[in-house]
């Protein structure tokens, strides 16, 4: 899904000319490894586009409310993902120091900011989302959610634990 922004007025007016725009964007389910982030509503974005001579500098923000699972207790919870937008769309094809092509303004003076929005959200996804920083997780033996209370197997010794033999030394 493209989000095209027409920059003709910014380009024609010269260096320093700018426009602002905002809108919503449906990124679909975002995946980071095995983690899935399901949007609860479309992402909202706002950006300013400024003629910087060699190209158009884009800056702004994008935010998304999403639902995912806590990696410790598997509880489903909502989180907000917010990111800054920063990019230069060049007038002529150009590459970075590593030979990668940089974004270019199209022949019809438009740019597609959908890849920028998606990339900005992906960069901010947590590698280990937690519903609470103090989440105690699940008992590794019985699966009880330790946030809701202790389990009885925590009191029992684990005969398969790698250090179980040390109790015989006491």
C-alpha positions as a LaTeX table, in Angstrom:
\begin{tabular}{lrrr}
\hline
Residue & $x$ (\AA) & $y$ (\AA) & $z$ (\AA) \\
\hline
Unk1 & 0.00 & 0.00 & 0.00 \\
Unk2 & 1.64 & 3.22 & $-1.14$ \\
Unk3 & 1.31 & 6.52 & 0.67 \\
Unk4 & 2.21 & 9.07 & $-1.97$ \\
Unk5 & 3.10 & 12.65 & $-1.07$ \\
Unk6 & 3.18 & 15.25 & $-3.85$ \\
Unk7 & 6.24 & 17.50 & $-3.41$ \\
Unk8 & 5.83 & 19.64 & $-6.53$ \\
Unk9 & 5.15 & 22.87 & $-4.58$ \\
Unk10 & 8.14 & 22.28 & $-2.27$ \\
Unk11 & 10.44 & 21.58 & $-5.20$ \\
Unk12 & 9.22 & 24.55 & $-7.29$ \\
Unk13 & 9.42 & 27.12 & $-4.48$ \\
Unk14 & 13.10 & 26.33 & $-3.84$ \\
Unk15 & 15.35 & 25.73 & $-0.84$ \\
Unk16 & 13.59 & 26.14 & 2.50 \\
Unk17 & 10.07 & 25.61 & 1.13 \\
Unk18 & 8.06 & 23.12 & 3.17 \\
Unk19 & 4.73 & 21.37 & 3.56 \\
Unk20 & 3.28 & 19.31 & 6.37 \\
Unk21 & 1.03 & 16.32 & 6.09 \\
Unk22 & $-0.50$ & 13.69 & 8.34 \\
Unk23 & $-2.62$ & 10.61 & 8.09 \\
Unk24 & $-3.15$ & 7.02 & 9.08 \\
Unk25 & $-1.50$ & 3.86 & 7.88 \\
Unk26 & $-2.43$ & 0.20 & 8.28 \\
Unk27 & 0.86 & $-1.74$ & 8.52 \\
Unk28 & $-0.85$ & $-5.11$ & 9.02 \\
Unk29 & 0.67 & $-7.58$ & 11.48 \\
Unk30 & 4.30 & $-6.69$ & 12.24 \\
Unk31 & 6.60 & $-9.64$ & 12.86 \\
Unk32 & 9.94 & $-9.64$ & 14.65 \\
Unk33 & 11.27 & $-13.18$ & 14.61 \\
Unk34 & 8.52 & $-15.29$ & 16.15 \\
Unk35 & 6.87 & $-12.29$ & 17.84 \\
Unk36 & 3.74 & $-10.83$ & 16.26 \\
Unk37 & 2.37 & $-7.35$ & 16.88 \\
Unk38 & $-1.30$ & $-6.98$ & 15.86 \\
Unk39 & $-2.43$ & $-3.37$ & 15.33 \\
Unk40 & $-5.54$ & $-2.46$ & 17.33 \\
Unk41 & $-6.11$ & 0.53 & 15.04 \\
Unk42 & $-4.25$ & 2.14 & 12.12 \\
Unk43 & $-0.96$ & 3.88 & 12.87 \\
Unk44 & $-1.05$ & 7.67 & 12.87 \\
Unk45 & 1.73 & 9.78 & 11.38 \\
Unk46 & 2.65 & 13.39 & 10.82 \\
Unk47 & 5.56 & 14.73 & 8.82 \\
Unk48 & 7.14 & 17.88 & 7.47 \\
Unk49 & 8.83 & 17.91 & 4.06 \\
Unk50 & 11.49 & 20.61 & 3.52 \\
Unk51 & 13.39 & 21.39 & 0.32 \\
Unk52 & 17.05 & 20.96 & 1.28 \\
Unk53 & 18.53 & 21.66 & $-2.14$ \\
Unk54 & 19.86 & 18.22 & $-3.07$ \\
Unk55 & 16.59 & 16.65 & $-1.99$ \\
Unk56 & 13.66 & 16.87 & 0.37 \\
Unk57 & 14.27 & 16.30 & 4.08 \\
Unk58 & 11.43 & 14.44 & 5.79 \\
Unk59 & 10.94 & 14.50 & 9.56 \\
Unk60 & 8.06 & 13.63 & 11.82 \\
Unk61 & 6.60 & 10.88 & 13.99 \\
Unk62 & 4.61 & 7.68 & 13.62 \\
Unk63 & 2.78 & 5.82 & 16.40 \\
Unk64 & 0.90 & 2.54 & 16.58 \\
Unk65 & $-1.17$ & 0.80 & 19.24 \\
Unk66 & $-0.67$ & $-2.96$ & 18.99 \\
Unk67 & $-1.42$ & $-6.16$ & 20.87 \\
Unk68 & 1.21 & $-8.84$ & 21.52 \\
Unk69 & 2.19 & $-11.53$ & 24.04 \\
Unk70 & 4.41 & $-11.07$ & 27.09 \\
Unk71 & 7.50 & $-13.23$ & 26.56 \\
Unk72 & 7.60 & $-14.27$ & 30.24 \\
Unk73 & 4.00 & $-15.16$ & 31.07 \\
Unk74 & 2.34 & $-15.31$ & 27.61 \\
Unk75 & $-0.31$ & $-12.81$ & 28.72 \\
Unk76 & $-1.78$ & $-10.79$ & 25.85 \\
Unk77 & $-1.37$ & $-7.04$ & 26.34 \\
Unk78 & $-1.49$ & $-3.74$ & 24.47 \\
Unk79 & 1.49 & $-1.48$ & 23.90 \\
Unk80 & 2.21 & 1.75 & 22.08 \\
Unk81 & 5.03 & 1.91 & 19.55 \\
Unk82 & 6.33 & 5.40 & 18.74 \\
Unk83 & 9.11 & 6.38 & 16.39 \\
Unk84 & 10.73 & 9.40 & 14.79 \\
Unk85 & 10.80 & 9.77 & 11.02 \\
Unk86 & 14.02 & 11.04 & 9.42 \\
Unk87 & 14.87 & 10.64 & 5.75 \\
Unk88 & 16.14 & 12.57 & 2.75 \\
Unk89 & 14.56 & 11.84 & $-0.62$ \\
Unk90 & 17.09 & 12.81 & $-3.29$ \\
Unk91 & 16.34 & 14.41 & $-6.67$ \\
Unk92 & 18.91 & 12.27 & $-8.48$ \\
Unk93 & 19.72 & 8.59 & $-7.90$ \\
Unk94 & 22.52 & 8.37 & $-5.34$ \\
Unk95 & 24.08 & 5.79 & $-3.03$ \\
Unk96 & 25.38 & 5.78 & 0.53 \\
Unk97 & 28.93 & 4.90 & 1.63 \\
Unk98 & 28.10 & 1.18 & 1.33 \\
Unk99 & 26.76 & 1.44 & $-2.22$ \\
Unk100 & 23.10 & 1.15 & $-1.15$ \\
Unk101 & 20.59 & 3.16 & $-3.18$ \\
Unk102 & 19.04 & 6.07 & $-1.27$ \\
Unk103 & 15.36 & 7.06 & $-1.66$ \\
Unk104 & 14.62 & 9.16 & $-4.73$ \\
Unk105 & 11.84 & 11.59 & $-5.66$ \\
Unk106 & 9.83 & 10.11 & $-8.53$ \\
Unk107 & 9.57 & 11.75 & $-11.95$ \\
Unk108 & 6.07 & 12.99 & $-11.07$ \\
Unk109 & 7.49 & 14.82 & $-7.97$ \\
Unk110 & 5.98 & 12.34 & $-5.52$ \\
Unk111 & 7.50 & 10.12 & $-2.85$ \\
Unk112 & 6.13 & 6.97 & $-1.25$ \\
Unk113 & 6.54 & 7.22 & 2.54 \\
Unk114 & 5.02 & 3.79 & 3.31 \\
Unk115 & 8.46 & 2.08 & 3.47 \\
Unk116 & 9.72 & 4.83 & 5.79 \\
Unk117 & 6.71 & 4.42 & 8.11 \\
Unk118 & 7.03 & 0.63 & 8.20 \\
Unk119 & 10.80 & 0.69 & 8.79 \\
Unk120 & 10.44 & 3.28 & 11.56 \\
Unk121 & 7.89 & 1.11 & 13.37 \\
Unk122 & 9.92 & $-2.08$ & 12.90 \\
Unk123 & 13.02 & $-0.49$ & 14.44 \\
Unk124 & 11.08 & 0.32 & 17.63 \\
Unk125 & 9.53 & $-3.14$ & 18.17 \\
Unk126 & 10.72 & $-4.62$ & 21.47 \\
Unk127 & 12.78 & $-7.83$ & 21.21 \\
Unk128 & 11.29 & $-9.10$ & 24.48 \\
Unk129 & 7.91 & $-7.43$ & 25.12 \\
Unk130 & 6.80 & $-7.54$ & 28.76 \\
Unk131 & 3.31 & $-6.66$ & 30.01 \\
Unk132 & 5.03 & $-5.37$ & 33.17 \\
Unk133 & 8.71 & $-4.81$ & 33.91 \\
Unk134 & 8.28 & $-6.89$ & 37.11 \\
Unk135 & 6.61 & $-9.85$ & 35.35 \\
Unk136 & 7.50 & $-13.05$ & 37.21 \\
Unk137 & 6.71 & $-15.33$ & 34.27 \\
Unk138 & 5.53 & $-18.94$ & 34.39 \\
Unk139 & 6.73 & $-21.77$ & 36.63 \\
Unk140 & 9.11 & $-23.87$ & 34.55 \\
Unk141 & 7.70 & $-27.07$ & 36.06 \\
Unk142 & 3.93 & $-26.69$ & 36.24 \\
Unk143 & 3.26 & $-23.59$ & 34.09 \\
Unk144 & 1.50 & $-21.61$ & 36.82 \\
Unk145 & 1.47 & $-17.86$ & 36.19 \\
Unk146 & 3.67 & $-16.62$ & 39.04 \\
Unk147 & 2.15 & $-13.12$ & 38.75 \\
Unk148 & $-1.08$ & $-14.58$ & 40.16 \\
Unk149 & 0.59 & $-16.39$ & 43.05 \\
Unk150 & 3.19 & $-18.96$ & 43.99 \\
Unk151 & 2.88 & $-22.60$ & 43.00 \\
Unk152 & 3.45 & $-25.61$ & 45.25 \\
Unk153 & 6.15 & $-27.14$ & 43.08 \\
Unk154 & 8.51 & $-24.29$ & 43.95 \\
Unk155 & 8.92 & $-25.97$ & 47.35 \\
Unk156 & 9.80 & $-29.38$ & 45.89 \\
Unk157 & 13.40 & $-30.15$ & 44.91 \\
Unk158 & 13.97 & $-30.83$ & 41.22 \\
Unk159 & 15.86 & $-34.15$ & 40.89 \\
Unk160 & 16.85 & $-33.26$ & 37.30 \\
Unk161 & 18.39 & $-29.91$ & 38.20 \\
Unk162 & 22.11 & $-29.83$ & 37.26 \\
Unk163 & 23.07 & $-28.87$ & 40.83 \\
Unk164 & 20.74 & $-31.36$ & 42.57 \\
Unk165 & 23.70 & $-33.57$ & 43.56 \\
Unk166 & 25.18 & $-30.75$ & 45.68 \\
Unk167 & 22.56 & $-31.31$ & 48.42 \\
Unk168 & 24.21 & $-34.66$ & 49.16 \\
Unk169 & 27.43 & $-32.86$ & 50.07 \\
Unk170 & 25.80 & $-31.04$ & 52.98 \\
\hline
\end{tabular}
